[in-house]
Amino acid sequence: MTKTAKILLIAFLALVAYIAFGNGLFYKVWQEEKTLMELEAQVKQLEAETDSLRQVLKLLESDIDFIE
């Protein structure tokens, strides 16, 4: 192995060790991104429910036949 190849291998192994055993920064970012995606999905669901309830409310306010 050449000296350059050894240096690259050591640098690569150091990077892998940092990612695996470091302060967990990459894992935290991944977890936060996952949580954000879940919350965005919940927001979309709640917005759809809100729109549906607004439509029912409009019908209740304006359509006597709907109430009966």
N, C-alpha and C positions, 0 to 999 in steps of 0.2 A: 504494500500500500504506500502510496506517495504521501508526502507530508500534507499536501493540500487535501487529499481525500480523508486523511485522519482528522484534520481540523473540521472539515465539513461534517463528518460523522459525529464528532464530539458536539458540534453546534446543534446538529439535528437531535441528538440524544438529550442535550440540555433543554432544548425547546419542548420535547416530549415530556421530560420530567417536570418542567415548569407548568405545562398545561395539566398534567396529571396530579401533581402534588403542590402546586403553587397555591396562591391565596383563593383559588376557586373563582377567579374573576370571569372566566369564560363560561363556567357552569352557571354562575349567577345571572349573567346576561341571557343565557339560553332559557333559564327558568323564568326570568322577567318577561322575555318575549313570548313564551308559552302562556303565561298568565295574562298578558296583554291581549293575545289572540282570543283567549277564552272570554275575557271581559267584553271585547268588541262584539263577539257573537251574542253575548247576553244583552248588550245594548240594542243590537238589531232586533232581537226577539221582543224586547220591551217596547221598542218603537212600533213594531207591528201590532202588538197588543194595544198600545195607546191609540193608534189609528183606528183600530176596530172599535174600541170603546167610544171614541169620538163620533164615529158613524152612528152607533146605537144611540148616543146622547142626542145627536141631531134629530134622529127619527123620533125619539121620545118627546122632544121639544116641539116638533112641527107636525107630526103625523098622528092624528087621532086614531086612525084605523090600526096603526101599529100598537098603540097602547091597549086597545081592546083585543 
